[in-house]
Amino acid sequence: MKRLLAVFAVLTVGACSAPAERGAAPVPPPAAAPVVKAVPADDGSYLARIDPLGGQWRVERIGEEDFTRWKSWAHFSAGGFINHGAGCSGGYPAFYRLDGERVTVTRIEPVQTGKCASATAAGRAAAVASERRLAAFMDQAAGWSRPDERTLVLTSRDGVRAVLTRPVEPNPEIAGRWLIESIDGEPLVTERRPATVSIGMNSIGAHGDCNSMGSEFTVPAPGRIVVGGPIVGTAIGCAPEDRAEDDLMARAIRGPTAWRVEGDRLIFTGNPGMVLRRPPVPDRRLPGEYAACGDTLLGAFHEGPVTLEIDDRTMRDNAGCVASWRAEGPLLTLKPESGGAACAAKATPYEAGKAVGVGGAVSTLAVAPPDAFAFDESGRLVLRTGRGLLRMCRKGSPPPFGS
């Protein structure tokens, strides 16, 4: 009986299927969905990954010696430039290079101590000693590690360790970059680039079409602000209308007494009052057209424009050199395809004091091939090369995010 039921079931299923017509073409299988290639894009973490030392650090100690009393600091920038200071003003530029977990510091000029704040001879002598100790350690730095997000450990060639920490932003609600929307109730319209305000680590600065300026501030109570000290700025000669904008921005960052955040806007009240808004989220997709802006490559001088055209497979630079590329996270692998003699130029290792030309008829991809990419908070493309970081603005995007 069970066997008869099984046969009946098979026959029933067969009866429900339409018989194939004799000679009819077989029905093709459904077409596979097209494969969409993911566009490489920075998820917001790439810059810290390709420039792990970048930014400002507080020197806590060198060996067993406490350096916090000197308010010591070190600033790593552009993937190759370092400044530092301790008890006597500081600011001794040098170059640094990373090779995995190794670091090499090269100083071009000898360290000369600046102004020391101590009122006593003994205090000044100790401050001078702190500057020289910090500089001597930096010159001997050989390795680095990041035990956690806020800590950097540098190790010298003789095994001495220095511990540095990332300062904590005291006013995160208002920190960051802002676009100036209006001052004293009137829109601020600039010609060449949007006027911006940058706030961080108790400093506030503004920049428009001409000069940059800034000052220090405190937040004595929630929602209150006191901007103290003079407005310090650059002294570029400007057209009368630009000078007027600078004067207006200087008054605006000197005058606030209170602040509040409403959505994506920061509102300063006081005299004259100012309304800021957060800039839009930048485009962090790699393909696009770019021109160099900001930092210059270490040991390189520009023979002409430095440009890149990047599609989903190749990069073409200012000299016509074309290389295919692939990305794995922030890491880039390039393979030259065409470009003749321009593409055949060799990437020479960086040597302090020895400059090379790049740009124009000199291939950027050949002289300084990038091995990683990221985007900074303003939307600039940051390429890591053997000569530090190269920052490029996206063509067609509004300043300060592009050309």
N, C-alpha and C positions, 0 to 999 in steps of 0.2 A: 504493500500500500504506500509506504514512504517513497519507494522508487517511482511509482506512478505519479505521485504528487510532484516530485522533482522534475520529471519529464514534462508534466503539464505546465509547470512554472516557466520552463525554458521555452516551450512553444508559445506561451502567452506573451513573453517578452518579445520573441521574434515576430509575433503577429502585430505588435504595436509599432514595429520599425518599418518605415517605408522601404519597399524593395528598391535596390539600385537599378536604374535604367541601363539596359545593355548598351555598351559603347559610350556611356556618359563619362566625362572627364572627372578624375578624382577631385574631391573637395580639398583645396589647399588648407594647411593648418593656419590658424589665426596668426597674423603678422606680429612679430615681436615688437615690443615697445622700443622706440628709438633710445639709444644710449645717450644721455645728456652728460657731457663732460663737466665736472664741477669746476667752477672758476676759482683759482687759488685766491684766498682772501685772509687777511689778518683777523684773528678772533679777538684782538685786543691785548694778547699776551706776548706777541712776537718781539716787541722792542726790548722788553726785559730779558727775553731769552737770547737775543743776539748781542745785547750790550749789558751784561749782567752787573758791571761796575758803574754804569752810567748814573749821574746825578750827584747830589750832595750827601756827604757822610760826616758824622761827628766822630772825632778820634777820642776814644775812651781811654785807652792806655797803649803804651809800647813796652813790651816786656812786663815788668812789674811796676813801671812808672805811670802814675795817674796823670792823664793829660786833660781831664775835664776842667781843672782849675784855669786852664788857658783858653777855654772855649775853642779848642782846636778843631779844624775841619779839613776836609779834602773834597775836591769836586772833580769828578771824571766826566768829560764831555766829548762828544763827537767820536767816540770809539777810539780816541788816541791822544787826547789833550788833558793834562791834569794841572790843577792849581791847588795849593794848600796853604794853611797858615796856622799859627799858634799864638804866642804872646806878644808879637810885635807886628801887627798888621798883616803880614804874610802876603801871599800872592806871588809864588815863584813858579812860573810856567815850565812844564816839561812835557815830554811825549811818553805815552805808554802803549805797549802792544800786548795783546793776549794771544797765547797759543795754547788752547785747551785750558788747563788749570795753572799754566805758567804765565808770569807777567814780567815784562822788561821795561824799565824806565830809563829814558835818555834825556839828560838835561843839556841844553844848549848854552845857557848862561849861568855863571856862578851865582849862588844864593847871596843876596844882600839883604840884611834885616831892615825892616821899615821902622815906623814910629812905634815906640813902646809906651804903653799907658801908665806904667808904674811911676810913682812919684819919688821913689828912693833909688839910689844907685844899685843896691843889692837886688831890688825888685826888677830893675831894668836888666841887670846881668842875668838873672834867672829867666826872664822872658826871652832874651836873646838866645840863651842856651836851649830853651824849648823849641824855638824856630829851627835852630841848627840841628837839633836832635831829630826833629820830624823830617827835615829835608834829607839828612843822612840816611834815615831809615828808608824813605821813599826811594832814594837812589839805589839801595841794596835790595829792594823788593824783588822776590823771585817767584812767589806762588800766591794763590788766592783760593778762598773757599767761601761758601755761603751756607752756614749751618741752619739759618732760617731766613725768612723774608726780610727781616730788619737788621741782620748782622752780617758784616763782612770781616773776614780774618785775612790779613796779609802776613806772609812769612818772608823774612829776609834770607839772603844767601847763607848767613851764619846761624839760621834757625830761630832767630828772635821773632816773636809773634806780636802783631798789633791788632787790637780789636776796635772796629768802627761800627757805629750803629746809624741807621737811617732815622733822621729826625721825624717826629710825629707831627703832622699838621695840626696846629692848635684850633683852627677855625674851619673845619671841613665843610660846613654849610655854605660858606661863601668862597671857598678856595677854588682856583681854576681860572680858565680864560673866559672872558665875557665880551660880547659886542656892545658898544655904546649905542643905545637906541635914542636917548634924548638927554639933554642937559637943560635944566631950568624950564622944562616943559616944551622945549623946541627940539625937533629932530636934528641930530648931528649927521650931516651928509658930507663925506669926504670924496676926493676924486680918484685916487690911485688904489687905496686899500681901505677896508673898513677900520674904523677906530676901535681899538680893543683896550680892555683893562685886564691885567693879570694880578691875581691875589694869591699869596701863599707865604707861609712862615712869617706872618706878621709884617709883610711888606705889600704895598699896593703900587702898581705902576700902570702907565697909560702910554699908548703909541698910536699915532695917526699917520698922516702923510709925510711928516718931517721928523721931529725929535721924539726921543723916548724920555720918560721922566718917572720918578717914583719917590716914595717916602715910606717910613715905618708907621705902624698903627698898633693900637691896643684895643681890646674889647673888654672894657671894665665891667660890663654886665650884659646879660643876654639882650641882643637887639640894639646895643649901644656900640659906638665906635669913636675913637679919638685918634686922629692922624697927627702925629707929633714929628717935630724936626722939620728941616727945610725940604723943599722939593728939589731933588737932585736930578739933573738930566744932561743929555748930550747938548752940544752947542753947534748944530748944523745950521748954516745960513739958509733961511727959508724965504719963500715968497710971502708978501704981506698977508694973504689970506690963510696961508699955512701957519704963520706966526700967531694969527688970531685964534685958530683952532687949538694950537698948543697952549696959549694962555687960558682958553676956556677949559681945556682938559685939566690944566694945573689947578685952576680954581675948583673944579669939580671933585678932584681927588683930595684936595686939602679941606673941603668944606663939610663933609658929611658928619652928622652927629648920631644918626640912628640908621638901622637897616632892617629890612624884612624881605623874605622870599615869597613870591607869589607865582606858583607854577614854575615856568622856566625863566622867570624874571627876578632880578635882584634890584630892589628899590632903595636908594640912599636918600634920606631926607636931611635937610640942613640948607645951607646956602652955598651954591645955587640948587642943589638937588640933582640927582642923576638916576636914570633908569637903564639897566643893563639886561641883556638876555643871553641865554646860552647859545653858542653857535650850533648849527645842525651837526648831526653825526656825520663824520667824513666818510667818503667812499674808500673802503680798504681793500677793494679788489685789485689784483696786480695788473691785469691788462690795461693799457692806456698809453697816452703820449705824455712825455715828461721833459722838463728842462731843469738843469741844476739850479738850486737856490739855497742860500744859507752856507753851510760849512764847505770849505775847500778841502780836497783830499790832502792828506799829510804828504809833505815833500813834493807837491805837484803845483804847477802853475798852469792856468788855462790858456791854451793856444787859440781857443775860440769857443763857441757854444758847446756845452755838454748836453746832449739830448739822447733820449731813448724812445723808441716806438715798440711797444710790447703787445703782441697778440696772444692767442691761446697756445701758440707753439714756438714762436721765435721772438728774439729781441734784435732790433736794428739800431745801431748807435749813430752818432754824428758823422763818423767817417765812412759809413756804409757797411761796416762789418755786421754780419748777420750770424747769430748763434741760436741753435735750438736750446730749449731749456725745459726743465721739469722741476717741480717743487715738491718737497716732502716736509710739511709743516713750514717753518720759516726758511728751511735750507734750500738752496738753489744749486742745480747742477747744469753747467753750460757746455755745449759742444759747438765749436765754430763750424759754420756751414759754407759761407762765402764772404768775399770782401777783399780778396787779393792781398796786396802788401799790407794794407791797414790791419787786417785780421791776423797777419803773421807776426806782428810786433810782439815782443816778449814782455810779460809782466815782471818787472825787476823788483826785488825785495826792497822795502823801505830802508834807507840809511840816512841817519840824521845829517843834515847839511848838504845832502845830494838831492837836487830837485830834478823832476822830470816833467815834460810837457804832456798835457792831455787836452782833449777837446779839439774842435775844428776838424782838421784833416788827420788828427791823431786819434786812433780808436780808443774809446773809453773801455770797451769790453776786452780789449787786448792788454792795455796798460794796467787797468785796475778791475779785473773781472770780479763781479759780485758773487759771493757764496751764500748769502742769506738776505732776506728782506723783511721789512716791517713798515708800519705806518705810525707816525707820531700823533699826538692829540690834535694837532692842527691839520692833519690829513696829508702831510708830506710823506712821500715814499722815502724810506731810509734803506740804503743798500750797504751791506757790510762788505768791505774790500780789504785787501792786504795793506791799504793805506788809510785805514780808519773808515768812518762812515761818510757816505755821500748822500746828501739830502736833495730830493728832486720834487718840484711842484708839478702837479697834474695840469696840463694845458687845458684851457677851457673852463676850469673851475674858478670860482671867484676867489680873489685874495681874501684872507691870508692862506687859503687852502690850496690855491693853484696860481696859475699865471694871470 
